């Protein structure tokens, strides 16, 4: 009986020590997290990443530490830089954001960061075909962001920008091949070229406009979205069947330009001036 009691007591002690150790590791994980946040705020991203890595190792179930670790890596990534270290930063950021999503599938910050990371990488790729492939990846993540965060105007805006980024190079190439200058009015005269572009890009353009409209539903004063409404409609005009339809699209695009400028002025007028000398009122 005494032997059995000693066995129970020993087992209980092991459990108690394990619980205490586990609790201690959790406290240490949070301490490293706080140190990492302080380093990050001082723009010491490599140092911050080390602290966040320690926090993750101490508590692998701590999603905040993993999210901050990924963010610290992303902050060190430079789009377009070809060094091995830079590519490593990109991959470590991406891998850790994906691990966050394994623990929290609907994490809005992780999804938004993966979208931004893919889009940033696309901007640094000189080869058009590879750039378009990476834009497709970015589009998938922004579509996911719109799904998990339907009120996120940047998600819909970014989908509109990506639609333009995919369509614009194709139009410029077609114009150049037809001997048209940038200032030459449309629509495209070659019916075959125009039909091919319509078949390939009409859906992309329509989808881009739909997403920009959604962004403007969320924020009616989203002047950046207005600017891209202008671009997509202005360049869509080259696919018009008649000069009259072309002119209508150009007029609509001009209206969006005007609306964007007016909105910028309205928003600027709301923002109080900062600095300068303020005259003291007479007493």
C-alpha contacts under 8 A as a table, 3 or more apart, distances in Angstrom:
res1	aa1	res2	aa2	distance
1	X	4	X	5.14
1	X	5	X	6.24
2	X	5	X	5.02
2	X	6	X	6.20
3	X	6	X	5.12
3	X	7	X	6.29
4	X	7	X	5.01
4	X	8	X	6.36
5	X	8	X	5.11
5	X	9	X	6.13
6	X	9	X	5.02
6	X	10	X	6.03
7	X	10	X	5.13
7	X	11	X	6.17
8	X	11	X	5.10
8	X	12	X	6.03
9	X	12	X	5.00
9	X	13	X	6.11
10	X	13	X	5.07
10	X	14	X	6.30
11	X	14	X	5.13
11	X	15	X	6.28
12	X	15	X	5.10
12	X	16	X	6.06
13	X	16	X	5.02
13	X	17	X	6.04
14	X	17	X	5.16
14	X	18	X	6.09
15	X	18	X	5.01
15	X	19	X	6.12
16	X	19	X	5.11
16	X	20	X	6.09
17	X	20	X	5.02
17	X	21	X	5.97
18	X	21	X	5.02
18	X	22	X	6.00
19	X	22	X	5.00
19	X	23	X	6.08
20	X	23	X	5.07
20	X	24	X	6.07
21	X	24	X	4.97
21	X	25	X	6.15
22	X	25	X	5.15
22	X	26	X	6.31
23	X	26	X	5.11
23	X	27	X	6.36
24	X	27	X	5.10
24	X	28	X	6.19
25	X	28	X	4.95
25	X	29	X	6.00
25	X	58	X	5.53
25	X	59	X	6.78
26	X	29	X	4.96
26	X	30	X	6.36
26	X	58	X	6.68
26	X	59	X	5.94
27	X	30	X	5.21
27	X	31	X	6.19
28	X	31	X	4.92
28	X	32	X	6.18
28	X	55	X	7.22
28	X	58	X	7.13
29	X	32	X	5.22
29	X	33	X	6.15
29	X	54	X	6.97
29	X	55	X	4.06
29	X	56	X	6.95
29	X	57	X	7.95
29	X	58	X	5.43
29	X	59	X	6.04
30	X	33	X	4.81
30	X	34	X	6.22
30	X	55	X	6.65
31	X	34	X	5.20
31	X	35	X	6.34
31	X	55	X	7.87
32	X	35	X	5.01
32	X	36	X	6.02
32	X	51	X	5.20
32	X	52	X	6.41
32	X	54	X	6.66
32	X	55	X	5.42
33	X	36	X	5.00
33	X	37	X	6.20
33	X	51	X	6.33
33	X	52	X	5.57
33	X	55	X	5.89
33	X	65	X	6.26
34	X	37	X	5.07
34	X	38	X	6.33
35	X	38	X	5.16
35	X	39	X	6.30
35	X	48	X	7.38
35	X	51	X	6.56
36	X	39	X	5.06
36	X	40	X	6.03
36	X	47	X	7.14
36	X	48	X	4.15
36	X	49	X	6.83
36	X	50	X	7.55
36	X	51	X	4.90
36	X	52	X	5.75
37	X	40	X	5.00
37	X	41	X	6.15
37	X	48	X	6.61
38	X	41	X	5.24
38	X	42	X	6.49
38	X	48	X	7.69
39	X	42	X	5.12
39	X	43	X	6.47
39	X	44	X	5.10
39	X	45	X	6.78
39	X	47	X	6.36
39	X	48	X	5.05
40	X	43	X	4.94
40	X	44	X	5.28
40	X	45	X	5.29
40	X	47	X	7.73
40	X	48	X	5.27
40	X	72	X	7.30
41	X	44	X	7.39
44	X	47	X	5.49
44	X	48	X	6.09
45	X	48	X	4.89
45	X	49	X	6.05
45	X	72	X	5.49
45	X	73	X	7.43
45	X	75	X	6.91
45	X	76	X	6.75
46	X	49	X	5.08
46	X	50	X	6.45
46	X	72	X	7.19
46	X	73	X	7.70
46	X	76	X	7.65
47	X	50	X	5.18
47	X	51	X	6.56
48	X	51	X	5.22
48	X	52	X	6.18
48	X	69	X	7.78
48	X	72	X	6.61
49	X	52	X	5.03
49	X	53	X	5.95
49	X	68	X	7.91
49	X	69	X	5.41
49	X	72	X	5.45
49	X	73	X	6.73
50	X	53	X	5.07
50	X	54	X	6.33
51	X	54	X	5.16
51	X	55	X	6.26
52	X	55	X	4.91
52	X	56	X	6.22
52	X	65	X	5.64
52	X	66	X	7.13
52	X	68	X	6.62
52	X	69	X	5.15
53	X	56	X	5.09
53	X	57	X	6.21
53	X	65	X	7.68
53	X	66	X	7.70
53	X	69	X	6.36
54	X	57	X	5.04
54	X	58	X	6.13
55	X	58	X	5.18
55	X	59	X	6.13
55	X	60	X	7.92
55	X	62	X	7.99
55	X	65	X	6.12
56	X	59	X	5.09
56	X	60	X	4.89
56	X	61	X	7.63
56	X	62	X	6.57
56	X	65	X	5.79
56	X	66	X	6.08
57	X	60	X	5.69
59	X	62	X	5.52
60	X	63	X	7.72
61	X	103	X	7.97
62	X	65	X	5.71
62	X	66	X	6.77
63	X	66	X	5.07
63	X	67	X	6.09
63	X	100	X	6.01
63	X	103	X	7.10
63	X	104	X	7.80
64	X	67	X	5.03
64	X	68	X	6.14
65	X	68	X	5.13
65	X	69	X	6.04
66	X	69	X	5.01
66	X	70	X	6.25
66	X	96	X	6.37
66	X	97	X	7.50
66	X	99	X	7.68
66	X	100	X	6.34
67	X	70	X	5.24
67	X	71	X	6.25
67	X	96	X	7.06
67	X	97	X	6.31
67	X	100	X	6.25
67	X	110	X	7.00
68	X	71	X	4.93
68	X	72	X	6.10
69	X	72	X	5.14
69	X	73	X	6.41
69	X	93	X	7.63
69	X	96	X	7.24
70	X	73	X	5.18
70	X	74	X	6.18
70	X	92	X	6.94
70	X	93	X	4.37
70	X	94	X	7.05
70	X	95	X	7.82
70	X	96	X	5.15
70	X	97	X	5.73
71	X	74	X	4.95
71	X	75	X	6.12
71	X	93	X	6.65
71	X	113	X	7.92
72	X	75	X	5.16
72	X	76	X	6.71
72	X	93	X	7.73
73	X	76	X	5.32
73	X	77	X	6.61
73	X	89	X	5.46
73	X	90	X	7.08
73	X	92	X	6.58
73	X	93	X	5.03
74	X	77	X	5.13
74	X	89	X	6.66
74	X	90	X	6.35
74	X	93	X	5.27
74	X	117	X	7.39
76	X	86	X	7.72
76	X	89	X	6.63
77	X	86	X	5.71
77	X	87	X	7.69
77	X	89	X	5.55
77	X	90	X	5.75
78	X	81	X	5.74
78	X	86	X	6.57
79	X	120	X	5.88
79	X	121	X	5.17
79	X	122	X	7.93
79	X	123	X	6.87
79	X	124	X	4.89
80	X	121	X	6.84
80	X	123	X	7.29
80	X	124	X	3.71
80	X	125	X	6.12
81	X	86	X	6.48
81	X	87	X	7.99
81	X	124	X	7.52
82	X	86	X	6.74
82	X	87	X	6.98
83	X	86	X	5.24
83	X	87	X	6.42
84	X	87	X	5.14
84	X	88	X	6.07
85	X	88	X	4.95
85	X	89	X	6.25
86	X	89	X	5.05
86	X	90	X	6.41
87	X	90	X	5.13
87	X	91	X	6.28
88	X	91	X	5.11
88	X	92	X	6.04
89	X	92	X	5.22
89	X	93	X	6.06
90	X	93	X	5.24
90	X	94	X	6.18
90	X	117	X	7.79
91	X	94	X	5.07
91	X	95	X	5.96
92	X	95	X	5.10
92	X	96	X	6.09
93	X	96	X	5.40
93	X	97	X	6.23
94	X	97	X	5.23
94	X	98	X	6.20
94	X	114	X	6.52
94	X	117	X	7.64
95	X	98	X	5.14
95	X	99	X	6.28
96	X	99	X	4.89
96	X	100	X	6.28
97	X	100	X	5.03
97	X	101	X	6.48
97	X	110	X	5.39
97	X	111	X	7.73
97	X	113	X	7.58
97	X	114	X	6.85
98	X	101	X	5.06
98	X	102	X	6.38
98	X	110	X	7.53
99	X	102	X	4.92
99	X	103	X	6.63
100	X	103	X	5.32
100	X	104	X	5.92
100	X	105	X	7.54
100	X	107	X	7.53
100	X	110	X	6.81
101	X	104	X	4.67
101	X	105	X	4.27
101	X	106	X	6.78
101	X	107	X	6.30
101	X	110	X	6.83
101	X	111	X	7.84
102	X	105	X	5.76
104	X	107	X	5.53
106	X	111	X	7.75
106	X	148	X	6.19
107	X	110	X	5.52
107	X	111	X	6.38
108	X	111	X	5.20
108	X	112	X	6.01
108	X	145	X	6.65
108	X	148	X	6.64
108	X	149	X	6.77
109	X	112	X	5.10
109	X	113	X	5.95
110	X	113	X	5.05
110	X	114	X	6.15
111	X	114	X	5.19
111	X	115	X	6.24
111	X	141	X	6.43
111	X	142	X	7.73
111	X	144	X	7.12
111	X	145	X	5.86
112	X	115	X	5.10
112	X	116	X	6.15
112	X	141	X	7.29
112	X	142	X	6.97
112	X	145	X	6.07
112	X	155	X	7.97
113	X	116	X	5.01
113	X	117	X	5.89
114	X	117	X	4.98
114	X	118	X	6.16
114	X	138	X	7.71
114	X	141	X	6.59
115	X	118	X	5.34
115	X	119	X	6.21
115	X	137	X	7.86
115	X	138	X	4.96
115	X	139	X	7.33
115	X	140	X	7.79
115	X	141	X	4.72
115	X	142	X	5.50
115	X	145	X	7.96
116	X	119	X	5.10
116	X	120	X	5.95
116	X	138	X	7.17
117	X	120	X	5.15
117	X	121	X	6.18
117	X	138	X	7.84
118	X	121	X	5.16
118	X	122	X	6.22
118	X	134	X	6.33
118	X	135	X	7.08
118	X	137	X	6.51
118	X	138	X	4.93
119	X	122	X	5.04
119	X	123	X	6.48
119	X	134	X	7.09
119	X	135	X	6.08
119	X	138	X	5.23
120	X	123	X	5.25
120	X	124	X	6.83
121	X	124	X	5.31
121	X	125	X	6.72
121	X	134	X	7.35
122	X	125	X	5.35
122	X	130	X	7.94
122	X	131	X	4.99
122	X	132	X	7.43
122	X	134	X	5.30
122	X	135	X	5.95
123	X	126	X	7.93
123	X	131	X	7.20
125	X	128	X	7.45
125	X	130	X	6.93
125	X	131	X	5.41
126	X	131	X	7.00
127	X	130	X	5.60
127	X	131	X	6.06
128	X	131	X	4.94
128	X	132	X	6.11
129	X	132	X	5.22
129	X	133	X	6.38
130	X	133	X	5.04
130	X	134	X	6.33
131	X	134	X	5.20
131	X	135	X	6.19
132	X	135	X	4.88
132	X	136	X	6.26
132	X	166	X	6.54
133	X	136	X	5.13
133	X	137	X	6.63
134	X	137	X	5.01
134	X	138	X	6.29
135	X	138	X	4.89
135	X	139	X	6.00
135	X	162	X	6.66
135	X	166	X	7.87
136	X	139	X	4.95
136	X	140	X	6.34
137	X	140	X	5.18
137	X	141	X	6.55
138	X	141	X	5.20
138	X	142	X	6.19
139	X	142	X	5.09
139	X	143	X	6.03
139	X	158	X	7.97
139	X	159	X	6.11
139	X	162	X	6.83
140	X	143	X	5.12
140	X	144	X	6.22
141	X	144	X	4.91
141	X	145	X	6.14
142	X	145	X	4.83
142	X	146	X	6.18
142	X	155	X	5.29
142	X	156	X	7.44
142	X	158	X	7.00
142	X	159	X	6.49
143	X	146	X	5.08
143	X	147	X	6.30
143	X	155	X	7.09
143	X	156	X	7.80
143	X	159	X	7.29
144	X	147	X	4.95
144	X	148	X	6.31
145	X	148	X	5.23
145	X	149	X	5.66
145	X	150	X	7.62
145	X	152	X	7.73
145	X	155	X	6.14
146	X	149	X	5.12
146	X	150	X	4.87
146	X	151	X	7.47
146	X	152	X	6.48
146	X	155	X	5.50
146	X	156	X	6.59
147	X	150	X	5.68
149	X	152	X	5.56
151	X	218	X	6.52
152	X	155	X	5.59
152	X	156	X	7.18
152	X	215	X	7.90
152	X	218	X	7.85
153	X	156	X	5.44
153	X	157	X	6.09
153	X	214	X	7.60
153	X	215	X	4.66
153	X	216	X	7.66
153	X	218	X	6.08
153	X	219	X	7.07
154	X	157	X	4.89
154	X	158	X	5.81
154	X	215	X	7.16
155	X	158	X	5.26
155	X	159	X	6.38
155	X	215	X	7.95
156	X	159	X	5.10
156	X	160	X	6.43
156	X	211	X	4.89
156	X	212	X	6.04
156	X	214	X	6.45
156	X	215	X	5.33
157	X	160	X	5.11
157	X	161	X	6.31
157	X	211	X	6.40
157	X	212	X	5.28
157	X	215	X	5.64
157	X	225	X	6.00
158	X	161	X	4.91
158	X	162	X	6.09
159	X	162	X	5.14
159	X	163	X	6.25
159	X	208	X	6.25
159	X	211	X	6.31
159	X	212	X	7.68
160	X	163	X	5.11
160	X	164	X	6.42
160	X	207	X	7.44
160	X	208	X	4.02
160	X	209	X	6.29
160	X	210	X	7.84
160	X	211	X	5.61
160	X	212	X	5.41
160	X	225	X	8.00
160	X	228	X	7.28
161	X	164	X	5.13
161	X	165	X	6.13
161	X	208	X	7.21
161	X	228	X	6.79
162	X	165	X	4.85
162	X	166	X	6.18
162	X	208	X	7.64
163	X	166	X	5.31
163	X	167	X	6.24
163	X	204	X	5.74
163	X	205	X	6.21
163	X	207	X	7.36
163	X	208	X	5.07
164	X	167	X	5.09
164	X	168	X	5.71
164	X	205	X	7.12
164	X	208	X	7.06
164	X	228	X	7.76
164	X	231	X	7.62
164	X	232	X	6.16
165	X	168	X	5.63
165	X	169	X	7.11
166	X	169	X	6.61
166	X	170	X	7.40
167	X	170	X	5.53
167	X	171	X	6.45
167	X	201	X	6.51
167	X	204	X	7.36
167	X	205	X	7.30
168	X	171	X	5.20
168	X	172	X	6.21
168	X	235	X	7.59
169	X	172	X	5.12
169	X	173	X	6.06
170	X	173	X	5.16
170	X	174	X	6.20
170	X	197	X	7.92
171	X	174	X	5.09
171	X	175	X	6.15
171	X	197	X	7.80
171	X	235	X	7.77
172	X	175	X	5.08
172	X	176	X	6.08
173	X	176	X	5.12
173	X	177	X	6.11
174	X	177	X	5.12
174	X	178	X	6.24
174	X	193	X	7.33
175	X	178	X	5.11
175	X	179	X	6.27
175	X	180	X	5.03
175	X	181	X	7.11
175	X	182	X	7.87
175	X	188	X	7.62
176	X	179	X	5.03
176	X	180	X	5.57
176	X	181	X	6.96
177	X	180	X	7.56
178	X	190	X	7.88
180	X	184	X	6.04
181	X	184	X	5.22
186	X	189	X	7.48
186	X	237	X	7.00
186	X	238	X	4.94
186	X	243	X	7.40
186	X	246	X	6.80
187	X	237	X	6.33
187	X	238	X	3.97
187	X	239	X	5.83
187	X	240	X	5.75
187	X	241	X	7.28
187	X	242	X	7.17
187	X	243	X	6.49
187	X	246	X	6.10
188	X	191	X	7.31
188	X	193	X	7.85
188	X	194	X	6.17
188	X	238	X	5.40
188	X	239	X	6.43
188	X	240	X	7.94
189	X	194	X	7.65
190	X	193	X	5.48
190	X	194	X	6.16
191	X	194	X	5.04
191	X	195	X	5.97
192	X	195	X	5.12
192	X	196	X	6.25
193	X	196	X	5.21
193	X	197	X	6.30
194	X	197	X	5.17
194	X	198	X	6.07
194	X	239	X	5.95
195	X	198	X	5.01
195	X	199	X	6.14
196	X	199	X	5.23
196	X	200	X	6.24
197	X	200	X	5.15
197	X	201	X	5.67
197	X	202	X	7.46
197	X	239	X	7.62
198	X	201	X	5.41
198	X	202	X	5.02
198	X	239	X	6.57
199	X	202	X	6.16
199	X	203	X	7.94
200	X	203	X	7.31
200	X	204	X	7.87
201	X	204	X	4.97
201	X	205	X	6.11
202	X	205	X	5.24
202	X	206	X	6.11
203	X	206	X	5.11
203	X	207	X	5.98
204	X	207	X	5.16
204	X	208	X	6.11
205	X	208	X	5.05
205	X	209	X	6.21
205	X	232	X	6.66
205	X	236	X	7.40
206	X	209	X	5.19
206	X	210	X	6.15
207	X	210	X	5.07
207	X	211	X	6.27
208	X	211	X	5.25
208	X	212	X	6.24
208	X	232	X	7.76
209	X	212	X	5.08
209	X	213	X	6.09
209	X	229	X	6.42
209	X	232	X	7.15
210	X	213	X	5.11
210	X	214	X	6.28
211	X	214	X	4.93
211	X	215	X	6.26
212	X	215	X	4.97
212	X	216	X	6.28
212	X	225	X	5.77
212	X	226	X	7.75
212	X	228	X	7.64
212	X	229	X	6.72
213	X	216	X	5.01
213	X	217	X	6.21
213	X	225	X	7.99
214	X	217	X	4.96
214	X	218	X	6.48
215	X	218	X	5.22
215	X	219	X	6.24
215	X	222	X	7.47
215	X	225	X	6.96
216	X	219	X	4.80
216	X	220	X	4.74
216	X	221	X	7.05
216	X	222	X	5.98
216	X	225	X	6.81
216	X	226	X	7.85
217	X	220	X	5.78
219	X	222	X	5.41
221	X	263	X	6.19
222	X	225	X	5.53
222	X	226	X	6.60
223	X	226	X	4.85
223	X	227	X	6.25
223	X	259	X	7.92
223	X	260	X	4.86
223	X	261	X	7.70
223	X	263	X	6.35
223	X	264	X	6.65
224	X	227	X	5.06
224	X	228	X	6.59
224	X	260	X	7.48
225	X	228	X	5.25
225	X	229	X	6.20
226	X	229	X	4.94
226	X	230	X	6.33
226	X	256	X	5.80
226	X	257	X	7.10
226	X	259	X	7.35
226	X	260	X	5.60
227	X	230	X	5.15
227	X	231	X	6.49
227	X	256	X	6.76
227	X	257	X	6.22
227	X	260	X	6.31
228	X	231	X	4.81
228	X	232	X	6.05
229	X	232	X	5.40
229	X	233	X	6.10
229	X	253	X	7.14
229	X	256	X	6.73
230	X	233	X	5.39
230	X	234	X	5.81
230	X	252	X	7.59
230	X	253	X	4.31
230	X	254	X	6.86
230	X	255	X	7.93
230	X	256	X	5.34
230	X	257	X	6.13
231	X	234	X	5.12
231	X	235	X	6.06
231	X	253	X	7.06
232	X	235	X	5.38
232	X	236	X	5.88
233	X	236	X	4.89
233	X	237	X	6.31
233	X	249	X	6.03
233	X	250	X	7.27
233	X	252	X	7.34
233	X	253	X	5.68
234	X	237	X	5.40
234	X	238	X	7.80
234	X	249	X	6.12
234	X	250	X	5.35
234	X	252	X	7.92
234	X	253	X	5.33
235	X	238	X	5.82
235	X	239	X	7.97
236	X	239	X	5.61
236	X	240	X	7.24
236	X	249	X	7.52
237	X	240	X	5.23
237	X	245	X	7.35
237	X	246	X	4.75
237	X	247	X	7.57
237	X	249	X	5.40
237	X	250	X	6.60
238	X	246	X	6.65
239	X	246	X	7.81
240	X	243	X	7.24
240	X	245	X	5.64
240	X	246	X	5.26
241	X	245	X	6.69
241	X	246	X	7.59
242	X	245	X	5.26
242	X	246	X	6.29
243	X	246	X	4.89
243	X	247	X	6.12
244	X	247	X	5.10
244	X	248	X	6.34
245	X	248	X	5.08
245	X	249	X	6.42
246	X	249	X	5.34
246	X	250	X	6.36
247	X	250	X	5.07
247	X	251	X	6.17
248	X	251	X	5.14
248	X	252	X	6.21
249	X	252	X	5.02
249	X	253	X	6.09
250	X	253	X	5.00
250	X	254	X	6.12
251	X	254	X	5.03
251	X	255	X	6.25
252	X	255	X	5.08
252	X	256	X	6.49
253	X	256	X	5.13
253	X	257	X	6.43
254	X	257	X	5.02
254	X	258	X	6.29
255	X	258	X	5.09
255	X	259	X	6.11
256	X	259	X	4.97
256	X	260	X	6.03
257	X	260	X	5.15
257	X	261	X	6.28
258	X	261	X	5.17
258	X	262	X	6.16
259	X	262	X	5.12
259	X	263	X	6.03
260	X	263	X	5.11
260	X	264	X	6.19
261	X	264	X	5.14
261	X	265	X	6.36
262	X	265	X	5.13
262	X	266	X	6.27
263	X	266	X	5.04
263	X	267	X	6.17
264	X	267	X	5.19
264	X	268	X	6.01
265	X	268	X	5.04
265	X	269	X	6.10
266	X	269	X	5.21
266	X	270	X	6.59
267	X	270	X	5.24
267	X	271	X	6.69
268	X	271	X	5.26
269	X	272	X	7.35
